[in-house]
Amino acid sequence: MHFSITMHSLSGTVKTILGENCTSLNPRGSGHSRETSPSLHQAVTWSLLSPFYNDAIHLTGVHIFPNEGNLDEFFDTLTDPSNHPCHEPHIYAGDFNAYTAEEIESHITPLDSHALFHRVGDTNPAHSPTSPLTTPTAPAADFRGRLSLNMLNFIEFIITNGRFPSPSPTHRPYIFFRKPNTYSIFDYNLIAKRHTALICTCKVLQHVLPASVTDHMPIHLHLDLPTSSNPIPPIPPHTSPARTLYHSKRLKDPQTKDAFTSALAKKVVNTSHTFGRLTSQLLSSQITPQSFADTANAALSEILQHTAHVVLGKVDPHTPKERKGARHLIALKEASKGGGTP
């Protein structure tokens, strides 16, 4: 199949290699990053288009430098929802220099588990990610592993290597080797949980490259894309209302946090009569405890949504309406309690 390719540089300095069908766009790192100096971490996205395939396919190559900081900013860049529409297949691939051991992505439900192979990871206890509450003192692979897992859980992506199909019990999907006899998993292929049905296989190609060339082993991801033998007519532009994105990380800014707190307090005062009435009805047995809880929860959700819309809201111009609203609402609840940001 013939694809045209567009390249977007998201972060870091990227050597541009272009073929006759590849167009390079201006680097977007300055629009996504808040660093005062250029980041060494690298990320570049190639978007593939074909008249025989309905959607674009996005491949983001990643290289996280082991001794470089600015990790929060870099992961913000990777997960920025304006990078591309979330219904289009997107693959992250590269050297994350991150330990994730055998930890399973927490957004995978028991129902999901029936459709996904169990991931076979790194069994070395020394290669475990840090606990979710750890504050790093220096860049380290275990902390990068925790940030990588946080990213996966936030955008509902999964690790594909070591999972499609599940390796045999005698085979570990290690992708990195450095003498003396230290195997580990630093490199990853990641894809959205919703797009796992496209995966045929994801295999680590061991021993295909000599150790004198690299101590990394390549990962081969095979996707089965629904294509047509005839060109597909262009899809009409999406016309549904744009989704509002709630950037709870803006609460790190003291002025934004004060504005959010003030707006939240004002909204609570304006709806205090609702909670007073509900309490009276509950104490007089006019409503059941479950009815009280449902109504109170709906009122609290409305308060948070209103405040977030006023203070933190930002319209995403091209992402279709999706399932993320509930997740952002949970993040806002945690942030309003002082529990941090996702």
GIQUI-V77607 format. One record per residue. N is the residue number from 1. RES is the residue in three letters. SS is DSSP state (A for helix, B for strand, O for the rest). PSI is psi in degrees with one decimal (999 if undefined). BURIAL is b if it has 9 or more other ideal C-beta (glycine too) atoms within 8 Angstrom, else e. Layout:
BEGIN
N/RES/SS/PSI/BURIAL ; N/RES/SS/PSI/BURIAL
END
This chain:
BEGIN
1/MET/O/143.7/e ; 2/HIS/O/121.6/e ; 3/PHE/O/146.3/e ; 4/SER/B/145.5/b ; 5/ILE/B/134.0/b ; 6/THR/B/134.7/b ; 7/MET/B/131.8/b ; 8/HIS/B/120.3/b ; 9/SER/B/119.4/b ; 10/LEU/B/-34.9/b ; 11/SER/B/145.0/b ; 12/GLY/O/176.3/b ; 13/THR/O/123.1/e ; 14/VAL/O/128.7/e ; 15/LYS/O/125.3/e ; 16/THR/O/121.3/e ; 17/ILE/O/111.1/e ; 18/LEU/O/138.6/e ; 19/GLY/O/-172.8/e ; 20/GLU/O/-19.3/e ; 21/ASN/O/17.0/e ; 22/CYS/B/128.1/b ; 23/THR/B/132.2/e ; 24/SER/B/126.6/e ; 25/LEU/O/166.4/b ; 26/ASN/O/143.7/e ; 27/PRO/O/141.8/b ; 28/ARG/O/5.0/b ; 29/GLY/A/-38.6/b ; 30/SER/A/-23.7/e ; 31/GLY/A/-12.7/e ; 32/HIS/A/-17.4/b ; 33/SER/O/148.6/b ; 34/ARG/O/10.1/e ; 35/GLU/O/148.2/e ; 36/THR/O/-19.3/e ; 37/SER/O/155.9/e ; 38/PRO/O/142.0/e ; 39/SER/O/143.6/b ; 40/LEU/O/-23.0/e ; 41/HIS/O/140.2/b ; 42/GLN/B/139.7/b ; 43/ALA/B/129.0/b ; 44/VAL/B/138.0/b ; 45/THR/B/129.4/b ; 46/TRP/B/124.1/b ; 47/SER/B/122.4/b ; 48/LEU/B/130.3/b ; 49/LEU/B/142.5/b ; 50/SER/O/141.9/b ; 51/PRO/O/-9.1/e ; 52/PHE/O/7.0/b ; 53/TYR/B/135.0/b ; 54/ASN/O/-43.2/e ; 55/ASP/O/167.1/e ; 56/ALA/O/154.2/e ; 57/ILE/B/131.7/b ; 58/HIS/B/131.2/b ; 59/LEU/B/116.4/b ; 60/THR/B/114.3/b ; 61/GLY/B/135.2/b ; 62/VAL/B/136.8/b ; 63/HIS/B/112.7/b ; 64/ILE/O/121.8/b ; 65/PHE/O/133.2/e ; 66/PRO/O/-24.6/e ; 67/ASN/O/12.9/e ; 68/GLU/O/140.0/b ; 69/GLY/O/-144.0/e ; 70/ASN/O/34.2/b ; 71/LEU/A/-40.1/b ; 72/ASP/A/-44.1/e ; 73/GLU/A/-38.4/b ; 74/PHE/A/-43.4/b ; 75/PHE/A/-31.4/b ; 76/ASP/A/-41.6/b ; 77/THR/A/-43.2/b ; 78/LEU/A/-36.5/b ; 79/THR/A/6.6/b ; 80/ASP/O/120.7/e ; 81/PRO/A/-13.8/b ; 82/SER/A/-0.6/e ; 83/ASN/A/-41.3/b ; 84/HIS/O/158.7/b ; 85/PRO/O/137.0/e ; 86/CYS/O/-11.3/b ; 87/HIS/O/-9.4/e ; 88/GLU/O/136.1/b ; 89/PRO/O/134.6/b ; 90/HIS/B/131.4/b ; 91/ILE/B/128.6/b ; 92/TYR/B/134.3/b ; 93/ALA/B/134.7/b ; 94/GLY/B/-167.0/b ; 95/ASP/B/101.8/b ; 96/PHE/O/-7.4/b ; 97/ASN/O/47.8/b ; 98/ALA/O/136.4/b ; 99/TYR/O/126.9/b ; 100/THR/O/-2.6/b ; 101/ALA/O/-126.9/b ; 102/GLU/O/18.6/b ; 103/GLU/O/135.0/b ; 104/ILE/O/140.8/e ; 105/GLU/O/129.4/b ; 106/SER/O/-14.4/e ; 107/HIS/O/-6.9/e ; 108/ILE/O/119.5/b ; 109/THR/O/165.8/e ; 110/PRO/A/-35.2/e ; 111/LEU/A/-40.6/e ; 112/ASP/A/-36.9/b ; 113/SER/A/-28.1/b ; 114/HIS/A/-25.4/e ; 115/ALA/A/-11.4/e ; 116/LEU/O/143.0/b ; 117/PHE/O/149.3/e ; 118/HIS/O/134.5/e ; 119/ARG/O/130.3/b ; 120/VAL/O/114.0/b ; 121/GLY/O/-153.3/b ; 122/ASP/O/120.6/b ; 123/THR/O/-3.2/e ; 124/ASN/O/118.0/e ; 125/PRO/A/-26.2/e ; 126/ALA/A/-11.0/e ; 127/HIS/A/29.4/b ; 128/SER/O/150.0/b ; 129/PRO/O/162.4/b ; 130/THR/O/165.8/b ; 131/SER/O/156.6/e ; 132/PRO/O/-19.6/e ; 133/LEU/O/3.8/e ; 134/THR/O/136.7/e ; 135/THR/O/117.7/e ; 136/PRO/O/149.0/e ; 137/THR/O/-17.2/e ; 138/ALA/O/156.4/e ; 139/PRO/O/133.1/b ; 140/ALA/O/152.9/e ; 141/ALA/A/-33.6/b ; 142/ASP/A/-35.3/b ; 143/PHE/A/-38.4/b ; 144/ARG/A/-33.3/b ; 145/GLY/A/-41.8/b ; 146/ARG/A/-42.7/b ; 147/LEU/A/-36.5/b ; 148/SER/A/-43.3/b ; 149/LEU/A/-38.4/b ; 150/ASN/A/-42.3/b ; 151/MET/A/-45.8/b ; 152/LEU/A/-42.1/b ; 153/ASN/A/-31.1/b ; 154/PHE/A/-43.2/b ; 155/ILE/A/4.4/e ; 156/GLU/O/53.2/b ; 157/PHE/B/164.4/b ; 158/ILE/B/159.7/b ; 159/ILE/B/129.2/b ; 160/THR/O/-35.3/b ; 161/ASN/O/135.6/b ; 162/GLY/O/14.7/b ; 163/ARG/O/-28.6/b ; 164/PHE/O/101.9/b ; 165/PRO/O/172.3/e ; 166/SER/O/129.2/b ; 167/PRO/O/160.6/b ; 168/SER/O/159.9/e ; 169/PRO/O/-24.1/e ; 170/THR/O/-2.0/e ; 171/HIS/O/126.3/e ; 172/ARG/O/137.3/b ; 173/PRO/O/51.3/b ; 174/TYR/O/145.8/b ; 175/ILE/O/2.1/b ; 176/PHE/B/133.7/b ; 177/PHE/B/129.7/b ; 178/ARG/B/130.1/e ; 179/LYS/O/149.7/e ; 180/PRO/O/107.6/e ; 181/ASN/O/42.5/e ; 182/THR/B/105.0/e ; 183/TYR/B/147.2/b ; 184/SER/B/177.2/b ; 185/ILE/O/108.4/b ; 186/PHE/O/-27.4/b ; 187/ASP/B/147.5/b ; 188/TYR/B/148.7/b ; 189/ASN/B/130.4/b ; 190/LEU/B/142.4/b ; 191/ILE/B/155.4/b ; 192/ALA/B/142.6/b ; 193/LYS/A/-34.2/b ; 194/ARG/A/-18.8/e ; 195/HIS/A/10.6/b ; 196/THR/A/-21.6/b ; 197/ALA/A/-17.8/e ; 198/LEU/A/-15.3/b ; 199/ILE/B/126.8/b ; 200/CYS/B/-56.0/e ; 201/THR/B/157.7/b ; 202/CYS/B/108.9/b ; 203/LYS/B/144.1/e ; 204/VAL/B/124.0/b ; 205/LEU/O/90.4/b ; 206/GLN/O/141.8/e ; 207/HIS/O/21.0/e ; 208/VAL/O/-18.8/e ; 209/LEU/O/136.8/b ; 210/PRO/O/148.9/e ; 211/ALA/O/-23.7/e ; 212/SER/O/-18.1/e ; 213/VAL/O/-46.7/e ; 214/THR/O/151.5/e ; 215/ASP/O/13.1/e ; 216/HIS/B/147.3/b ; 217/MET/O/132.0/b ; 218/PRO/O/152.7/b ; 219/ILE/B/129.5/b ; 220/HIS/B/115.2/b ; 221/LEU/B/123.2/b ; 222/HIS/B/117.6/e ; 223/LEU/B/144.4/e ; 224/ASP/O/101.6/e ; 225/LEU/O/137.4/e ; 226/PRO/O/97.2/e ; 227/THR/B/170.1/e ; 228/SER/O/150.3/e ; 229/SER/O/-15.0/e ; 230/ASN/O/150.8/e ; 231/PRO/O/138.8/e ; 232/ILE/O/130.0/b ; 233/PRO/O/147.9/e ; 234/PRO/O/141.8/e ; 235/ILE/O/133.6/e ; 236/PRO/O/148.9/e ; 237/PRO/O/145.3/e ; 238/HIS/O/127.4/e ; 239/THR/O/1.0/e ; 240/SER/O/158.5/e ; 241/PRO/O/142.8/e ; 242/ALA/O/146.3/e ; 243/ARG/O/146.6/b ; 244/THR/B/129.5/b ; 245/LEU/B/135.2/b ; 246/TYR/B/109.4/b ; 247/HIS/O/85.8/e ; 248/SER/A/-21.6/b ; 249/LYS/A/-15.9/e ; 250/ARG/A/-14.9/e ; 251/LEU/A/-10.4/b ; 252/LYS/A/-27.1/e ; 253/ASP/O/123.4/e ; 254/PRO/A/-40.9/e ; 255/GLN/A/-40.8/e ; 256/THR/A/-40.7/b ; 257/LYS/A/-41.8/b ; 258/ASP/A/-41.7/e ; 259/ALA/A/-40.5/b ; 260/PHE/A/-44.5/b ; 261/THR/A/-43.1/e ; 262/SER/A/-45.8/e ; 263/ALA/A/-36.4/b ; 264/LEU/A/-45.0/b ; 265/ALA/A/-40.7/e ; 266/LYS/A/-42.9/e ; 267/LYS/A/-37.3/b ; 268/VAL/A/-43.7/b ; 269/VAL/A/-41.1/e ; 270/ASN/A/-22.3/e ; 271/THR/O/10.6/b ; 272/SER/A/-30.8/e ; 273/HIS/A/-30.7/e ; 274/THR/A/-44.5/e ; 275/PHE/A/-33.2/b ; 276/GLY/A/-43.0/e ; 277/ARG/A/-42.3/e ; 278/LEU/A/-41.0/b ; 279/THR/A/-43.1/b ; 280/SER/A/-42.9/b ; 281/GLN/A/-36.7/b ; 282/LEU/A/-44.4/b ; 283/LEU/A/-28.1/e ; 284/SER/O/9.7/e ; 285/SER/O/24.6/e ; 286/GLN/O/-25.1/e ; 287/ILE/O/158.0/b ; 288/THR/O/158.8/e ; 289/PRO/A/-36.6/e ; 290/GLN/A/-40.7/e ; 291/SER/A/-39.2/e ; 292/PHE/A/-47.1/b ; 293/ALA/A/-43.6/e ; 294/ASP/A/-45.0/e ; 295/THR/A/-42.0/b ; 296/ALA/A/-41.1/b ; 297/ASN/A/-39.4/e ; 298/ALA/A/-39.3/e ; 299/ALA/A/-42.0/b ; 300/LEU/A/-40.8/e ; 301/SER/A/-40.7/b ; 302/GLU/A/-39.0/b ; 303/ILE/A/-47.8/b ; 304/LEU/A/-41.0/b ; 305/GLN/A/-42.0/b ; 306/HIS/A/-47.7/b ; 307/THR/A/-42.4/b ; 308/ALA/A/-40.0/b ; 309/HIS/A/-41.1/b ; 310/VAL/A/-42.8/e ; 311/VAL/A/-40.2/b ; 312/LEU/O/-5.7/b ; 313/GLY/B/144.0/b ; 314/LYS/B/130.7/e ; 315/VAL/B/129.3/e ; 316/ASP/O/115.1/b ; 317/PRO/O/-20.2/e ; 318/HIS/O/5.1/e ; 319/THR/O/126.6/b ; 320/PRO/O/160.7/b ; 321/LYS/O/132.2/e ; 322/GLU/O/-167.3/b ; 323/ARG/O/6.7/e ; 324/LYS/O/-11.1/e ; 325/GLY/A/-44.3/e ; 326/ALA/A/-38.3/e ; 327/ARG/A/-40.5/b ; 328/HIS/A/-34.8/b ; 329/LEU/A/-42.0/b ; 330/ILE/A/-41.9/e ; 331/ALA/A/-39.0/b ; 332/LEU/A/-38.8/b ; 333/LYS/A/-44.2/b ; 334/GLU/A/-43.0/b ; 335/ALA/A/-38.1/b ; 336/SER/A/-19.3/b ; 337/LYS/O/-2.2/e ; 338/GLY/O/15.4/e ; 339/GLY/O/6.5/e ; 340/GLY/O/-175.2/e ; 341/THR/O/158.1/b ; 342/PRO/O/999/e
END
